[in-house]
Amino acid sequence: MNFQSVERYLPRFLHRHILNFEARIDDAVKQFASELAPGARVLDAGAGEAKYAACFARQRYCGVDLAVGDASWDYRHLDAVADLMALPFPPDCFEAAINIVTLEHVHEPAGAVAEIARVMKPGGRLLLIVPQEWEVHQAPHDYFRFTRYGVRRLLETAGLVDIHVLAAGGYFRLLSRRLLSGLRFFHGIWNVPAALLLAPPALLLPALDFLDRDRNFTLGYLCTARKR
């Protein structure tokens, strides 16, 4: 039994409780989409398998990715295969853009944020979600992690305003997630004992997250901004 196996058998409410970062990402994308006008052009920069396309059914969604992150992914639903450092669009052509846990895979994050800002219309809105405490993934294309100060600096440097940076949970949610991630190190006869040892505290720890008021320990940040 590993973390992925546990995920499949979780009741819906526990799935949201344990995978809180993912749940908050989904909520943020849906909320962002609901606030956009019908027909607005939306860029999904780093779309991967274009999993968020359905959220923008009322808008004109455009998914772009370099398509090198994960060999097992299906990139056929992309609208364009391109480097985020050189988007194949003219300036000021999207009313909104999203970049969801992708910036850590870009060689030059500042350049990518600036390029996304370039293709957004004045007044256009951006939803950016980045990791702070996360394991290496999609190796070897995994280069950066971000603090709240670093991501704010990237957005400001790109000329964006009305910046809001929200931590996705605190220390106890982070610790809970790390305990469950530890299940991947146990195999064979150790599966069940490991689950019995790690799962109960992992389920209980999020209830203590209110104690971490500073949110300096977090899985990542949900950020919004607007082009001047």
Buried (B, 14 or more C-beta within 10 A) or exposed (E): BBBEEBBEEEEEEEBBBBBBBBBBBBEBBBEBBEEBEEEBBBBBBBBBBBBBBEBBEBBBBBBBBBBEBEEEBEBEEBBBEBBBBEBEBEEBBBBBBBBBBBBBBBEEBBBBBBBBBBBBBEEBBBBBBBBBBBEEEBEEBBEBBBBBEBBBBBBEEBBBEEBEBBBBBBBBBBBBBBBBBBBBEBEEEEBEEBBEBBBEEBBEBBEBBEEBEEBEBBBBBBBBBBBE
